[in-house]
């Protein structure tokens, strides 16, 4: 196998998928995986086989790709841009149960007006801001009911994502934000219902909150993405162990700077991505944690810097004869900070099956 | 045009290409552009038409791609990994004048032994470390002559890259590192020659040093890459103006958080890349400088944070009614920190020609 290459341990992936499905089952909600992490047909198939109900996507291109592969129930979880409505309409006309989201009167009006002109009733969820992280309407905001009324028959529910959970790293704080995510989304649904409108679906989730929630009362579905692979950011948050990370980058040693203890690898930022998500966390892994070829952690060896096609690995503590221990041509594996970003640098995964067979799994790219 | 999309201003690109070619001409050296920035046939064609002699690549896949397109003189400027030698041999057997590099005895031996077994004399340059930045042999190191002797007839020259120049931002410091890059590479060549061996080629370069060098005496060729597009990192270093940046990301406003002054765009890190190269420079541009649809800078408006398919733009000083001034559906353009990283997120450029016509220019990806 040439390097750099994206290696996917399918046994670990299967376990991760089972773990999240069991959580959703035990919490009494459907699981709608976010496929933006992997954008891969084989991974989606494993998620559906485990019990997932529909998928979440981050682009309409993902929706088209996975609809072609037979998945009909698709939530596009980015606020709808008016110019993309014809593309959404085309998907619905082909039989895709595509749900859109919005968090503004202007967005809701664009959807409803375009639908009226085309004779289509879109399915729309209102995005709720549960933590000040990014988009969404606050549950108490008068705007919520105005948007709901404007959407009329198009309104199918409310949705939120506690992105702020990525900044936490204690079970107590994670449980608290999971409860906040649940409570504020349910509050929004109840306000809509109290105003005499239907609001069937209540969708919440992120990998950290999904794995930390004690109760999801009032919620109908859970969304999460990165759990299928996990990564060092999730490890630092405290929701997985490094042994559970399913994605790594296979690399080759191409040189050294002996006196500095540097190992030069052919995995630079083009392979790892520029994601430095652990930089502000309790442990900074540089551009990744280095493992041997079999995936066993090499304690203290990090990919400490990266150029486009060069990575520099070194021991935090120094004192290792890297030329002797890691000679030219040595194969290493690097665990990434952020699986979504690292995966996106590759056109395919090399999936290692339980019997050791390696399969090429294609990965969707672009918009 | 759907968004996000990579827009390439071909008029600015042509000017940038002319500027660097004129510098190489006036310094009396050949220019061998590094195509890792753009990985695009049309851009290479413009560089060759302007006078470039051969190209530099960062992967053998680039070498194969551009050789297919008719470019024969190709330098693969990453230390050769032994397992890639059959791929290099295949290129040479097809008529490609491919040059490899190495900075170790183990690397040189692998190349020479494989060549001897296959009846091929590879062309090899020794990589010189001129600034402690990454790879290479120090010019004074005894190892230099050992590698040169081992390479024998394969040795065609020495090469260096002053990567530390990216950390500088004054004309004086840039001139000094350009001179250091030149002097140390020439010193290495002279040591080899003094030992009775030929060392025809002396190759140096990076965009900052190429644009700052006062003399390139003893140098035969200049390598540079990002100058074709320029970016905010180069702007901060001081070698270009923001008006010269040829690459931008076209995006659409998909929402707001009115009271915070946030404009939500559909360009997140998947479009911009995670590159935060200006973070440690004199001006931190976040994930990019926002312009209007026509590419005119909007003073103080930065893409301050990014999720996968969401970017948050805001005015550094606040105080702007963003909902009224940038309503849903507004088109914006974002200048990137690092053109190599942002370009790599896209499968093609939308090249805007001098007459306004937009052409789709494909971009190579992967390994």
Interface residues (C-beta under 8 A of the other chain):
Chain A: X2 X3 X4 X5 X36 X58 X59 X78 X79 X80 X81 X82 X83 X84 X87 X103 X104 X106 X107 X110 X129 X134 X135 X163 X252 X254 X255 X256 X257 X264 X266 X269 X270 X271 X273 X274 X275 X276 X307 X308 X309 X310 X312 X327 X328 X329 X338 X340 X341 X344 X345 X346 X347 X365 X366 X367
Chain B: X2 X3 X4 X5 X36 X58 X59 X78 X79 X80 X81 X82 X83 X84 X87 X103 X104 X106 X107 X110 X129 X134 X135 X163 X252 X254 X255 X256 X257 X264 X266 X269 X270 X271 X273 X274 X275 X276 X307 X308 X309 X310 X312 X327 X328 X329 X338 X340 X341 X344 X345 X346 X347 X365 X366 X367
